[in-house]
């Protein structure tokens, strides 16, 4: 008979971790939009920190390429989850709970229930009865700290950066380019020209997304001109250092002479990094996207 993995004490009773969760809720909650589900979830996380500590026993089970984390939720308990980076499976094998997520709102679940959670999910769960909840992740890791680093984003900002980095590799698959090819094209000094002197509000700095990025020292509103990306067929800093994002704040406009201007497609604050979707640049230069890879990208988001 296979060995049964026992439940062990969870980390919710740790004073240090409870205090860290409350501090995190205060800081991150202040950054969220008023009235949003995200802000309400952080407000609830802060409030839960003042309640008496309850143990939520955990069970960790590993198989090749798979990690299952099962938690026991005592009746009338409430727990706030973390932000998950990837789509994954959840199983409520026993009990009745109410769950709040950004994508699903308030839902009442009566186990057994199996569901797929979308990337970026943070949830609050209230147990009407004793309940058992299992989260399943695909990973080769067995170290719990490394698994958390692999599967959890500490903040929504970190999650957005993760999405941008992951989507960059989807762009490579869709366009057929390799990272090395794009770097070679980007670093070609024979295809670069200085910005006009009046465009003096753009700064090259280390980017949290990748390498160096281009940041603005002034604010732009929707549709506002930022500067030229190409002049006389050669790239400026706006064509050289703008990083990719699946949530861009700028796009290129093709001029009749083949040059490019950069315009804001949403409000950009002073200090923000200028970002655009590399797919848009590919379309302007007539690069056909691999539709099979495009479909795969869309399926990953469902």
Residue pairs with C-beta under 8 A, 6 or more apart in sequence:
5 59
5 60
5 61
6 59
7 57
7 58
7 59
7 70
7 72
8 57
8 58
8 59
8 60
9 55
9 57
9 58
10 55
10 56
10 57
10 58
10 71
11 17
11 58
12 18
12 53
12 54
12 55
12 56
12 79
13 53
13 54
13 55
15 53
18 49
18 53
19 49
21 45
21 49
21 80
22 45
22 46
22 49
22 50
24 45
24 154
25 42
25 43
25 45
25 46
25 49
25 80
26 42
26 46
28 42
28 155
28 156
29 39
29 42
29 43
29 45
29 46
31 156
31 157
32 38
32 39
32 42
32 156
33 39
36 102
37 100
37 101
37 102
37 105
38 102
38 122
38 156
40 100
41 80
41 100
41 102
41 122
41 123
41 124
44 78
44 80
44 124
45 80
45 124
48 78
48 79
48 80
51 78
54 74
54 77
55 74
56 71
56 72
56 73
56 74
56 77
56 79
57 71
57 72
58 69
58 70
58 71
58 72
59 68
59 69
59 70
59 71
60 67
60 68
60 69
60 70
60 144
61 67
61 68
61 70
62 68
62 142
65 138
65 139
65 140
66 136
66 137
66 138
66 139
67 136
67 137
67 139
67 141
67 142
67 147
68 134
68 135
68 136
69 134
69 135
69 136
69 137
70 132
70 133
70 134
70 135
71 79
71 132
71 133
71 134
71 135
72 130
72 131
72 132
73 79
73 95
73 97
73 125
73 127
73 130
73 131
73 132
73 133
74 127
74 130
75 127
75 128
75 129
75 130
76 126
76 127
76 128
77 126
77 127
78 124
78 125
78 126
78 127
79 124
79 125
80 122
80 123
80 124
81 121
81 122
81 123
81 124
81 125
82 122
82 152
82 153
82 154
83 120
83 121
83 122
83 152
83 153
83 154
83 155
83 156
83 158
83 159
84 117
84 119
84 120
84 121
84 122
84 151
84 152
84 153
85 119
85 120
85 150
85 151
85 152
85 153
85 159
85 162
86 119
86 137
86 138
86 151
87 116
87 117
87 118
87 119
87 300
88 116
88 117
88 135
88 136
88 137
88 138
88 151
89 114
89 115
89 116
89 117
89 135
89 136
90 114
90 115
90 116
90 117
90 133
90 134
90 135
90 136
91 112
91 113
91 114
91 115
91 133
91 134
91 136
92 109
92 111
92 112
92 113
92 114
92 115
92 131
92 132
92 133
93 111
93 112
93 132
93 133
93 134
94 111
94 112
94 130
94 131
94 132
95 110
95 111
95 127
95 128
95 129
95 130
95 131
95 132
96 108
96 109
96 110
96 111
96 127
96 128
96 129
96 131
97 108
97 109
97 111
97 125
97 126
97 127
97 128
97 131
97 133
98 106
98 107
98 108
98 109
98 125
98 126
98 128
99 106
99 107
99 108
99 109
99 123
99 124
99 125
99 126
100 106
100 107
100 123
100 124
101 107
101 117
101 121
101 122
101 123
102 120
102 121
102 122
103 118
103 121
111 131
111 132
117 123
119 163
119 301
120 153
120 156
120 159
120 163
125 133
137 147
137 150
137 151
139 147
139 150
139 151
141 147
141 150
153 159
153 162
160 247
161 208
161 209
163 246
163 247
164 209
164 243
164 244
164 245
164 246
164 247
164 275
165 209
165 210
167 244
167 245
167 246
167 297
168 210
168 244
168 278
170 293
170 296
170 297
170 300
171 244
171 277
171 278
171 279
171 282
172 178
172 179
172 182
173 290
173 293
173 296
173 297
174 279
174 289
174 290
174 293
174 294
174 297
175 278
175 279
175 282
175 287
175 289
175 290
176 290
185 191
186 240
191 234
191 235
192 234
192 235
192 236
192 240
193 231
193 232
193 234
193 235
193 236
194 236
195 202
195 227
195 228
195 236
195 237
195 238
196 227
196 228
196 231
199 227
199 228
199 236
201 216
201 217
201 218
202 214
202 215
202 216
202 217
202 226
202 227
202 237
202 238
202 274
203 214
203 215
203 216
203 217
204 212
204 213
204 214
204 215
204 237
204 241
205 212
205 213
205 215
206 212
206 213
207 213
207 243
207 273
208 273
209 243
209 244
209 245
209 273
209 275
210 243
210 244
211 243
212 241
213 241
213 242
213 243
213 273
213 274
213 275
214 237
214 238
214 241
214 242
214 243
214 273
214 274
215 271
215 272
215 273
215 274
216 226
216 268
216 270
216 271
216 272
216 274
217 270
217 271
218 270
219 267
219 268
219 269
219 270
220 226
220 264
220 267
220 268
221 264
221 267
222 264
222 265
222 266
222 267
223 263
223 264
223 265
224 263
224 264
225 261
225 262
225 263
226 238
226 250
226 261
226 262
226 263
226 264
226 268
226 274
227 236
227 238
227 261
227 262
228 236
228 238
228 259
228 260
228 261
228 262
229 235
229 236
229 238
229 239
229 242
229 252
229 259
229 260
229 261
229 262
230 236
230 239
230 258
230 259
230 260
231 259
232 259
233 258
233 259
238 262
238 274
239 260
242 250
242 262
242 274
242 275
242 276
243 273
243 275
244 275
244 276
244 277
244 278
245 275
245 276
245 277
246 277
247 275
248 265
248 275
248 276
248 277
248 280
249 264
249 265
249 266
249 267
249 268
249 272
249 274
249 275
249 276
250 262
250 263
250 264
250 265
250 268
250 274
250 275
250 276
251 262
251 263
251 265
251 276
251 277
251 280
252 260
252 261
252 262
252 276
252 280
252 281
252 284
253 260
253 261
253 262
253 263
254 260
254 284
255 261
260 284
262 274
262 276
268 274
279 289
282 289
283 289
